[in-house]
Amino acid sequence: MPHEISRRDLVKSALLSSALIPALAVIGKASQAAELIPLDASDPAATALGFVIDASKVDASLSANFKAGQHCAVCAQYQGKPTDPRAGCSIYVGRSVPAGAWCKAWVQRSA
């Protein structure tokens, strides 16, 4: 005997799916950031861009681009939320950077 699906059940399923998909995306993004390899400051790409783990230790006399208050968490390249302690970076693909780090590729994140 074939099982019939009512329109009401179909709509319920569609609504439930539309609520679950964004939640799963958020969970997936968090786990993806945890799987990234932390960027090593001695990596050739990092040294070429003057990457430092702690932005408060940037020597402003050696890097004319640096201004106080700049760090990865407020950079447009940072792929996490500003409150995330570590996230991916569009410059260092496949690597994660600390929120408090800095490099010469820094660009102000739009609000």
Backbone torsions as a table, in degrees:
resi	resn	phi	psi	omega
1	MET	NA	123.5	-178.7
2	PRO	-69.5	145.0	179.7
3	HIS	-94.7	124.3	180.0
4	GLU	-95.5	141.2	178.0
5	ILE	-103.5	125.5	179.4
6	SER	-78.6	158.3	178.5
7	ARG	-61.8	-37.7	179.4
8	ARG	-61.3	-44.5	178.5
9	ASP	-64.7	-38.0	179.5
10	LEU	-64.5	-44.4	179.4
11	VAL	-65.5	-42.0	177.7
12	LYS	-58.9	-45.3	-179.8
13	SER	-63.3	-41.2	179.8
14	ALA	-64.4	-43.0	179.3
15	LEU	-66.0	-41.4	178.5
16	LEU	-63.5	-42.8	178.8
17	SER	-63.4	-41.0	-178.6
18	SER	-67.3	-24.2	176.6
19	ALA	-82.9	-33.0	-176.4
20	LEU	-79.6	-33.4	-175.1
21	ILE	-60.0	-48.4	177.3
22	PRO	-62.9	-35.9	179.0
23	ALA	-63.8	-41.3	178.5
24	LEU	-67.0	-34.1	178.1
25	ALA	-64.6	-40.7	178.6
26	VAL	-64.4	-44.5	178.8
27	ILE	-62.3	-43.1	179.9
28	GLY	-63.8	-39.1	-179.9
29	LYS	-66.7	-39.5	178.7
30	ALA	-64.2	-42.3	-179.8
31	SER	-71.3	-30.8	178.5
32	GLN	-66.1	-41.6	178.7
33	ALA	-63.1	-35.9	179.7
34	ALA	-68.3	-24.6	-177.7
35	GLU	-85.5	-12.7	-179.7
36	LEU	-69.4	147.1	178.2
37	ILE	-82.5	130.5	178.1
38	PRO	-61.4	138.1	179.1
39	LEU	-69.3	130.6	177.1
40	ASP	-87.9	129.5	-178.6
41	ALA	-61.1	-19.5	179.1
42	SER	-91.9	1.8	176.3
43	ASP	-59.6	138.4	-177.7
44	PRO	-55.4	-40.2	178.4
45	ALA	-66.1	-38.1	179.9
46	ALA	-66.9	-45.4	-179.2
47	THR	-67.1	-35.1	178.7
48	ALA	-63.5	-30.2	-179.4
49	LEU	-102.4	12.7	176.1
50	GLY	64.4	33.0	-178.0
51	PHE	-63.0	133.1	173.6
52	VAL	-130.5	141.7	-178.5
53	ILE	-67.0	-34.8	-176.9
54	ASP	-122.2	108.9	-176.6
55	ALA	-61.0	-24.0	179.4
56	SER	-70.0	-11.5	-179.4
57	LYS	-105.0	12.2	177.8
58	VAL	-71.4	131.2	177.1
59	ASP	-83.4	101.1	-175.9
60	ALA	-60.9	-24.8	179.4
61	SER	-72.3	-25.1	178.6
62	LEU	-91.6	-19.3	-178.5
63	SER	-127.6	97.6	-177.4
64	ALA	-65.0	-19.7	-178.7
65	ASN	-75.9	-22.8	-172.7
66	PHE	-77.1	136.1	173.1
67	LYS	-131.8	146.4	179.7
68	ALA	-54.5	139.1	179.7
69	GLY	96.3	-10.6	177.7
70	GLN	-82.6	131.6	174.0
71	HIS	-162.4	166.9	-172.3
72	CYS	-56.5	-37.7	-175.8
73	ALA	-61.5	-23.5	179.9
74	VAL	-110.1	19.9	179.5
75	CYS	-97.4	145.4	178.9
76	ALA	-65.7	-22.7	-179.0
77	GLN	-78.7	-20.4	-176.6
78	TYR	-69.3	124.3	-172.8
79	GLN	-95.0	11.3	177.0
80	GLY	-115.0	-173.9	174.5
81	LYS	-81.1	153.1	178.8
82	PRO	-57.3	-21.0	179.5
83	THR	-88.1	-9.2	179.1
84	ASP	-70.6	133.5	-179.8
85	PRO	-70.2	-22.4	-177.5
86	ARG	-156.2	142.8	178.9
87	ALA	-158.3	172.3	176.9
88	GLY	-70.3	164.9	179.5
89	CYS	-135.3	135.6	-179.0
90	SER	-71.7	-15.2	176.5
91	ILE	-81.6	-44.1	-178.1
92	TYR	-105.1	76.6	-174.6
93	VAL	-60.1	132.6	179.2
94	GLY	83.1	2.3	-179.9
95	ARG	-121.4	156.1	174.2
96	SER	-111.3	152.0	179.5
97	VAL	-126.7	148.8	176.7
98	PRO	-70.8	150.1	-179.5
99	ALA	-60.3	-30.1	-176.6
100	GLY	-91.3	7.1	-179.0
101	ALA	-82.6	178.1	179.4
102	TRP	-157.8	150.5	170.0
103	CYS	-149.8	172.1	-176.4
104	LYS	-68.0	-11.9	178.6
105	ALA	-85.6	6.6	-176.6
106	TRP	-60.9	132.6	176.3
107	VAL	-136.9	134.3	-178.9
108	GLN	-57.7	129.1	175.9
109	ARG	-72.8	135.3	177.2
110	SER	-74.5	149.1	-175.9
111	ALA	-76.0	NA	NA
